[in-house]
Amino acid sequence: MQEENIRKMTELADTEVKDLPTLNILICYLLYKIDKPVEAEQLYEIAIGTGIINYFMYQDSIGYLIENGLIEASADDSGKEQYKLCRKGIECAKQLKKYAPKSYRDKLVLAALRYFARRKAEKAVKVEYIPADNGCYVRARCPDIEGDLLDLKLFAPDMTQAKVIGERILANPSGFYGKLIELALSNEEPTYDLTDN
C-alpha cells in the first residue's frame, strides 16, 4: 500500500523535463521501446501529448540527437519524415535509462502504446459525428471486406457527449463490439405475471 501511495505521489509531482540530457535519454528510450521507425509527426504527438515535454525542449533534443548520430531522419515510402534509432542511440537507451526517472519513462511508453493502439482502432472502426437539431448522432462502423460487421447510430444530447461516446468506442473497439453481441444474444423478452388470470 505504501509503495502504491509513493508511486501516486511521484506521478503527481512530475513536471516538465527541464534538462536536455534527460530528454535525450527519454527520446532514445522511447524509440528503443517502440522498436521501429516512427514518423516525425507521430513521435512529436506522443512526446508533447504527455505534458512532460515542451515544444522547444523537444525540438532541441531532436536536433541534438540527429547531429550526434543517435537517431537518423529519413523519408518513408510515402515521403513522410521518420526517425530511426541508430546504434549509438540504442546504447544510450540501454545504458543510460536509469538516469531518466522511471515515471517519465513509463509515461512516454504508455503514451506510445495508447497512441498506436488508437491508430489501429481508428482503422478498424470508423466513428463519425452527425449534428442533429436537438443533439448529435455518433455513428460507429466496423467495415469488413464484404460489408460492415457493424453500423450503429447512437444519439447524444450534444457534441461533447457524442465525442465522449466516440472516444470510449475507440478505446476498445473489439470489446465494444463483443459487449454488443453479448447483450444481443442474452437479451430476452420480459416475463409476464399471469397468476391472477
N, C-alpha and C positions, 0 to 999 in steps of 0.2 A: 504494500500500500504506500509506504514511504517513497519507494522508487517511482511509483506512478505519479505521486504528488510532485516530486522533484522534476520529473520529465515534463509535466504540465507547466510548472513554474518556469522551466528553461524555455519552453516554447513561447510562453507569454512574454518573456524577457527579450526574445530575439528582436533585433532591429536590423537595419540595412547593413550589409557588409561594408566596412569603412576602409579596408586596405586592399590594394591591388594584388599583392602576392596571395592572399587568401582567396580572392575572387578567381585568380588564375588557376589555383588548385581546384576550386569548385567546378569551374567550367571543364577542365580536363577530366575531373572525376565524373561529371555528368555525361560527357561524351564517351568515356570509358564504359559506363554502365549501360548506355544506350547501345553501344557496340555496333554501330553502323553510321554511314554518313548521314548528316542531318541538314535539311535545308536551313539556310541562314535565317529566314523568317520564322521557321518553327523554333529554332534554338532561342531566338530573341523572345518570342511569345512565352516560351516555357520559363526562361530566366527572369524576365521582367514581371511575369504574372505571379511569381511567388511573393513579391513585395519585399524581398530581402536584397534585391539588386536594383540599383537605379540606372537609368539610361546612360548617363555619362561614364560611370564606372564600367558598365558593360562594354561600351564602345572602346574605352581604353584597354580593357582586358583582351578583347578580340584582336585589336591591333597589335598588342604586345605578343600574344600567343602566335599569331601568324608571322610576325617579324622574327621571332626567335625559334621558329620551326617546331613548335609544339602542336599546332594544328595547321591544316592545309586547306585553303579555299580553292574550290574548283566548280565547274558547272556540271549539273546532272544532265540526263538525256533531253530534258525539256528546256535546258538553258538556264535553269534557276541556280543561284549560288548555293553551294553546300559546304559544310565543314566536316573534315575528317581528322581524327586524332592521329598524329604521327608517333613514331617510336618514342621520341623524347617526351611527348605528352602522355603516353601510356605509362612510362616510368614515373612521371610526375604524379599521375593519378594513383599509382600503386604505392609509391614510397612516401609521398607527402600528404596523403589523405588525412592522416591524424592531426595535421596542422590546421585543418579546417574543421570547425565544430560539427559534431555529428548531427545536431539539429538542423544545420544548414544543408548538409549533405542529404539528410532524409527528406527535407522539404523540396529540394531540387529534384531528386529521383522520383518522389511521389508525384510531383507536378508533371514530370515527363511521362510517367506511366499513365496518369489520368489523361494527359493531352493526346497521346497516341491511341488510347482506348476510345476516347471521344471521336477522334478522326475515323477510326474503324467503325464505330457505331453510326456515324453520320453517313457512311457508305451503305450500311446495312438497313438503316431506317431513314426515311425522308420525313422530316417534320416541317410543316408549313403553317402559317398563321393567317387566317382569313377573317378580316374585320366584318362584323355584323352590326346591325342597327343598335342592338342593346347589349353588345358584348363582343366576343371573338370566338372563332372556332379554331381548334387545334386539330390539324389533320395529320395522322401518322400512317405512313405506308411502308410496308416491308416488301419491296419489289423482289421478284424471283424471275428466272429465265422465261418461264411460261406465263407469267402473270403476277398478280400481287398475292402474297400469303396473307396480308392483312391490309385493309383500307378502312381506317376508323376515323370518325369525326366526333370530337368532344366539344361541348360548349363550355366557355368560361365567361364570367361576368365582365372581364376587362382584359386588355393586352398583358398586363402584369401577371395576372393569374394564368393566362394562356402560356406565357413564357415559362412559368414555374412548372406547369404540366409538361411542356415540351422538354424542358431540361431533365425532369425526372424520367421521362421515357428514354431519353438519350443516355442517361446514366447507366442503364442496364437494359438494352432493348430485348435481349433474349429472355431475361427474367420477366419483363413486362408481357411479352408475347406468351410465355409459359403460364403466367398467372391468369391471363385472359382465357386461354384454352382450358385451364383447370377450373376456372369459375364457370365457364360454359358447360363443361362436362358434369360438374357437380350441382348445377342449378336444377331445382326440382319444382314442380307445381306445388303451391301451398296446399296443406291438408285442410279439409273442412270438417267441422264437428257436426255430425248428423245424429247425435244421440237423442235430441229432443224431437225427432220426426215421428 
